[in-house]
Amino acid sequence: MAKYETESERAPSTSTGEIIGKGSIGQTVLYPFGPYEVLMRLSSSGEFIEIVEIRLNKDFRTFKQKVESRGYHDVNDIYEDK
């Protein structure tokens, strides 16, 4: 899913989105909308204030890039027989 500014700002999910952080103005909510993620600011009473950011929730890697090996370590190099 989404990448957050920091994990410590992430709050439990709500039915209309996910609360990212609370400030003096209100709260910031991440709302999934199809292939997009809309980051909006709500007042403390829950009224819409503004759209902060719209993100595209897509992994742009090809299938080959997703399944290819990340490398390997030869155990014999680490643990040598004595």
C-alpha positions as CSV (number, residue, x, y, z in Angstrom):
1,M,0.0,0.0,0.0
2,A,1.1,3.5,0.8
3,K,4.4,4.8,1.7
4,Y,4.1,7.1,4.8
5,E,6.2,10.1,5.7
6,T,7.2,8.2,8.9
7,E,5.9,5.1,10.5
8,S,5.4,6.9,13.8
9,E,2.8,9.2,12.1
10,R,0.7,6.3,11.0
11,A,-2.5,5.8,13.0
12,P,-5.1,3.0,13.0
13,S,-7.2,2.8,9.8
14,T,-10.7,4.4,9.7
15,S,-13.6,3.5,7.4
16,T,-13.0,6.6,5.1
17,G,-9.2,6.5,5.0
18,E,-6.2,6.4,7.1
19,I,-5.2,9.1,9.5
20,I,-1.5,10.1,8.9
21,G,-1.0,12.8,11.4
22,K,-2.8,15.4,13.6
23,G,-1.8,19.0,13.9
24,S,-3.2,22.3,15.2
25,I,-5.3,22.7,12.0
26,G,-6.8,19.2,12.1
27,Q,-5.8,15.8,10.8
28,T,-4.3,14.5,7.6
29,V,-6.1,11.5,6.1
30,L,-4.9,9.1,3.4
31,Y,-7.9,8.0,1.3
32,P,-7.4,5.2,-1.4
33,F,-9.3,6.0,-4.6
34,G,-8.8,3.4,-7.3
35,P,-5.1,3.5,-8.5
36,Y,-4.6,6.7,-6.5
37,E,-4.0,7.7,-2.9
38,V,-5.4,11.1,-1.9
39,L,-3.9,12.9,1.0
40,M,-6.3,15.4,2.4
41,R,-6.5,17.7,5.4
42,L,-9.6,17.7,7.6
43,S,-10.6,20.0,10.4
44,S,-10.7,18.7,13.9
45,S,-14.5,18.3,13.5
46,G,-14.0,16.2,10.3
47,E,-14.8,18.8,7.7
48,F,-12.8,18.9,4.4
49,I,-10.2,21.7,4.2
50,E,-7.9,20.8,1.3
51,I,-6.3,18.2,-0.9
52,V,-2.6,18.1,0.1
53,E,-1.3,15.5,-2.3
54,I,-2.4,12.9,-4.9
55,R,-0.2,9.8,-5.3
56,L,-0.2,7.0,-7.8
57,N,-0.3,3.7,-6.1
58,K,1.6,1.6,-8.6
59,D,4.7,-0.5,-8.7
60,F,6.5,0.5,-11.9
61,R,8.9,-2.5,-11.9
62,T,8.5,-5.1,-14.7
63,F,7.7,-8.7,-13.8
64,K,11.3,-9.7,-14.5
65,Q,12.5,-7.1,-12.0
66,K,10.1,-8.2,-9.4
67,V,11.1,-11.9,-9.5
68,E,14.8,-11.7,-10.2
69,S,17.2,-12.7,-7.5
70,R,18.6,-10.0,-5.2
71,G,21.9,-11.8,-5.0
72,Y,23.3,-14.6,-2.9
73,H,25.9,-15.4,-0.3
74,D,28.0,-18.5,-0.5
75,V,27.9,-20.2,2.9
76,N,31.3,-21.8,2.3
77,D,32.8,-18.3,2.3
78,I,31.4,-17.5,5.7
79,Y,31.8,-20.9,7.4
80,E,35.1,-22.5,6.4
81,D,35.9,-26.1,7.4
82,K,38.7,-26.4,9.9
